[in-house]
Amino acid sequence: MSSKEELVERLLAFPGSHPYAKWTGTHWRLVEIADSGVPVAKARLEVGVDAELAWLLPGLEPQRVPRVAGRARRHGSIEGNAVYALSRLGYAEDSRTRQLVGALLDWQWPDGGWNCDRHPDAWRSSFHESAIPALGLAAFAEVTGDAEARRAAERTAELLLEHRLFRSTSTGKPIHPSWTVLHYPAYWHYDVLQGLRVLAAVDRLGDSRAADALDVIERARRRNGRFSGRRWSSTSQPAAVEWGRGTDNLLLNEIAVAVVAAAGW
């Protein structure tokens, strides 16, 4: 199996395709590079970062942000992934990153999340669109000390905790089966591992309402101590690089281990 450093080298070969091209575009590559923790000189990132921001920044113009019933209807996961990657890769103080942060703060719904649903009767945020912006804002706050970004991430954490991260508040049952399965890369999808990452980022793993999700993580641990998960890529939409399958997924294991350790489990 390739090492993290070798895989990051491949990710740094930013393609000329649209940044959002699934799952090989620059947008996804930057997130995986950030998740890897492998140090990368900014000079090697600039082509990718500039392409990402050249795509995203024009979309922040007010006339390009649909609002229904007073709420912005945007895929917050897109800007959220960008803020997360930029903050982890040394661009938190870049004015362009601050523009993305400002947009996410403006678009946040009253319940603490984000949603792209344009139906007027949509009143609850989407977990798919909410966990990633919260991760991005928490990463930005960690680097910059920005209190507003931190509070916004904490509001999302409370939204997740209201549902014990994956349960319906009315029935107590899992909202969707995929939410109780670990995945890496997550891309834009939600599952309990993503939710627990949000809690870890704002120091809320000790909340008793996180226990059910931590149990899900523990059930994914195999006898060899490694965590088993799945991936969202396929033959029709291949991954940019292969992090490993099942218990061999390098970053899934690193993230799960870090979450469990932070929770003291």
N, C-alpha and C positions, 0 to 999 in steps of 0.2 A: 504494500500500500504506500502511496506517496505521502511524504511528510507535509505538515502544514505549510512550511516554507515553499515547498515545490508547488503546492496548490495555489498559494498566493501569487507566485510568479506567473502562473497561467491566468489568474484573474486580472493581473495587471496588463495583460494584452487586450486593452479596451477595444471593442469592435467599433466599426463605423456605422453600425445599425442604430435604430432608434434606442435611446437609453432604456426605455421600458420593455424592449423586446423580451418576451418570456422564453426562458429564464436566463438568457445569456447576455442581456443588455447591461450597460454600464451601471444602471440604477441598482440592479441586484448584486452586481460584483462589488460595488462599494460597501454594501452592507456586510457581505461575507468577509471582505478584507477587514472591516472594522471588528467583526465578531471574532476573527482569528486571533487577534492580539499580536500578530506578527508586526514588528516595527517596519514601516515603509517610509522612505524619504518623501517629503512633500513634492519634490521635483518629479517623482514618478507618478504621482497622483493627479497632477494638475490638468492633464489632458482630459481625464475622466471627470474630475470635479467640474471643470469648465463646461463640458458637454452636458452634464447633469443640470447645472444651474441655468445654462442657456435655454434649456427645455422648460424648467419649472418656473422661473421668475416671471415671464410674461403672463402666466396663468394666475398670478396673484392680483392682477388688475381687477378692481371692483366690478367692472362690467362683465368680467368672465367668471364671476362667482355666483352661481344660481342661489337665490334665497327664496324659500317658501315658508310662509307663516313666520317670517322673521328669523329663520334659521338657515345658516349656510348649508348647502347640500354638496359636499365635496368628499372625495376619497382621501380622507385625512391620512390614511396609511402611506400614501405616496410621499407627501411632504414629511411625514413622520419618519419614514425610512431614511430620507435624505438628511434630516436634522440629526438623527441618530448616527449615521455614518460620518457626517461632517464633524460632529462633536467629538467622536472617538478618534478621528484621523487628523486632528490638529487644526480644524477650521471653525471652531466654536466662536472665535473672536472676529471672524470674517463678517463684514456687514451684510453679505448676501445670506449667510446663515441666519442672522438676526431677522432678515425680512421673512424668511420661512417660519421662524419661531413666532413672529408677530401675527402672521396669517393664521397659524394653528390656534393661537390664543383667541383670536377674533372669531374663529369658526367653532369653537367648542360649544357644545350644547349645554343646556341647564343641568342635565343629569350627570355631566362630567365626561361625556364621550363625544364622538363625531359620527356623522352618517351622511351617505350620499343619496339616500332614498328621497325622491322628489315628490312622493305622494303627500298631499297636505295633511293627511291623518297620521303620518309617521311621527311619533312623539318620543320614542326611545332610541338611544344610540345603538349602533352596530358594534359588537365586540371586535369584529374583523377590522373595522376602521378606527377603533379606539385604543387598543393595546399598543400598537406601534407608535402613534403620536405620543402617547404617554412615555414610552421608552425613550423616544427622541428628546422630549422636553426634559426628562429626568437626567439624561446624559448631558444635555446642554447646561442644565442647572449645576450639575456636579462640577463642570469645568469652570463656569463663569460665576457661580454663586447667585444666579438670577432667581429671586424669590418668587416672582410671578410664574415662571415656568415650573418651578418646583410645586407650587400650589396647584397648578393645573394638572400635573401628573398625580398628585395626591387625590384630587377629585376623581380621576379615572380609577385609581386604586379602590376608592370607596364604592364606586359603581360595580366593579368586579366583585368586591367582597359582599355586596348586597345579594349577589347570586352564588356565593361560595365558589366563585370563579367559573362554574359551569352548569349550575342548576337553575331550573325555572323557579321563580318565586311563588308561583301558584301551585305547582305539582311537586316540586322538589326533585323531579327527574332531570337527567342530563338534557340540556337544550338541543345538542346534536352529538351523535356518536363520535364524530371526528375530534370533538373537543377533549375527549378523554384518552386520546392517543398522542404520543410525543412525535413531533416532526422537526426535521432540520434539513435544509433551510425552511423557514416558515413562509418566506415571501410576503404575502399579505394576509395569510390565514391565521386564525386564532385557534389556540388550544391551551390546556392548563399550564403547559410549560411557559408559553408566552405570558399568560396572566401572572404566574409566579415571578417571572422576570420583572414585571412591573412592580409587584409588591416588594421585591428585593431592592429595587432601585430607589424606593421611597421608605425603606425600613418598616414595612408593614407585614413581614412574614410571620411575626409573632401573634398576629390577630387570630383568634380561635376560629374565625370563619375561613381561614386558609387551610385548615386541617384536612378537609376532604380532598382538596387538590393535591396536597402533599402526599396523601395516601395513594392517589393515582400515580404519582411519580414513583413512589416506592414499589408499587406493583409492577412497574416497568423495569425494575432492577432484576437482573438475572443472577444465577448462582456465581458467575464469574465477577460479579460486582459492577458490571457494565449495564447501561440502560438501553433498552430496545425501543426503536421507533421506526417511523416510515418517512417517506418523502413525497413531495407533491409533483416532482418532475416525472416525465414519461418519455417514451420513444418519440412521440409527436412534439413534445415540448421538453427537450433534454436540459439537464442542468449545465451550468457553465463549467463546473468541475464536479468530480465525484468525491464526496466527503466520506463515503462508506455506507454500507447497508446494515440494517438491523443493529446489533450491538457494536458494530465496527464503525459507526458514524462518529468521526472524531469530534466535531463541534457539538453535536447533540449531547455526547457524554460530558464534555467539558462544561457545558451550560447546566446540565442536570446536576452534576456533582457540585457546582458552585451554588446552585439554588438550595440543595439539600444541606450543604455545609452552612450556608447563611441562616437557614432556619434552625440549625442545631439539631437536626434529625440524624 
